[in-house]
């Protein structure tokens, strides 16, 4: 069963009076339980694509279906515009037409994608993005404090009792090897430990899809190998049933994936299925 489906997805950015096609009509499916990657060189559109899968950025056209939910069904993407500054920091101030662009995302759509990001998607960032004043337990717990008002898009953990939530957080801390660091704040952790906190935080809502944008970019090779090994183990854990999708140009991550969507110049160059390695290899 496909947990992520893209159908003819496009992304066009305004650049002054020009338009830049970052994604030119991409279609693919990611099946439940895959260890997958969107791979390509810098400027290929892979990060833009991951942001659209993660509902951080809106497509200009096409369909995105997350766990059976057609995200933009009922909305006209052609008239749903983001504020110019959010789309493009390079819009010339003298361009009066661009200045008139308003944030016209309907409230209903805004609420839908916000709820879906929490209930169906977990994020692992290369810069960790932990909250400095919170300890390990509190950073992992934080997404559970942001309950959606849309009960139809609640995450499974929302129905847990307080005790069950505590047990679940401790279970995840144990899974990522941080049980002894529960009360430590990010400044007291190594880079590898911070990324482990970020992984546990991504898993805490039991989201079916975890998105990772160059997750080893700020780690040395030893920590990178440990983090990728951990992710592979979590991917195979029947208690979690988690699909991982990476955006990366790191061949060692690509080698570990069983499904790789190769992107070049905003198009799918190859949709590859293979047997992924269990080992994060050495740099060539």
SULNORDA-V874976 format. One record per backbone hydrogen bond with DSSP energy under -1.0 kcal/mol. NH is the residue of the N-H (numbers start at 1). CO is the residue of the C=O. Records with the same first field share a line. If there is no record, write none. Layout:
NH = CO + CO
//
This chain:
3 = 30
4 = 30
5 = 65
6 = 28
7 = 63
9 = 26
10 = 61
11 = 23
13 = 20
15 = 18
18 = 15
20 = 13
22 = 11 + 20
23 = 11
24 = 266
25 = 9
26 = 9
28 = 6
30 = 4
32 = 1
34 = 31
36 = 244
37 = 259
38 = 246
39 = 261
44 = 41
49 = 45
50 = 46
51 = 47
52 = 48
53 = 49
54 = 50
55 = 52
56 = 51
57 = 51
60 = 10
61 = 10
63 = 7
65 = 5
66 = 69
67 = 3
69 = 66
71 = 64 + 69
73 = 70
75 = 72
79 = 76
81 = 79
86 = 83
87 = 83
88 = 84
95 = 92
96 = 94
99 = 95
101 = 98
104 = 81 + 102
110 = 106
111 = 107
112 = 108
113 = 109
114 = 110
115 = 111
116 = 112
117 = 113
118 = 114
119 = 115
120 = 116
122 = 209
124 = 211
128 = 125
129 = 127
134 = 131
136 = 184
137 = 182
139 = 135
140 = 136
141 = 137
142 = 138
144 = 141
145 = 142
146 = 143
151 = 149
153 = 150
154 = 151
158 = 155
159 = 156
160 = 157
165 = 161
166 = 162
167 = 163
168 = 164
169 = 165
170 = 166
171 = 167
172 = 168
173 = 169
174 = 170
175 = 171
176 = 172
177 = 174
178 = 173
181 = 178
184 = 181
188 = 185
189 = 186
194 = 190
195 = 191
196 = 192
197 = 193
198 = 194
199 = 195
200 = 196
201 = 197
202 = 198
203 = 199
204 = 200
206 = 203
209 = 120
210 = 243
211 = 122
212 = 245
213 = 124
214 = 247
217 = 214
219 = 216
224 = 220
225 = 221
226 = 222
227 = 223
228 = 224
229 = 225
230 = 226
231 = 227
232 = 228
233 = 229
234 = 230
235 = 231
236 = 232
240 = 237
241 = 237
243 = 208
244 = 34
245 = 210
246 = 36
247 = 212
248 = 38
254 = 250
255 = 251
257 = 254
258 = 35
259 = 35
260 = 272
261 = 37
262 = 270
263 = 39
264 = 267
266 = 44
267 = 264
269 = 262
270 = 262
272 = 260
274 = 258
277 = 255
//
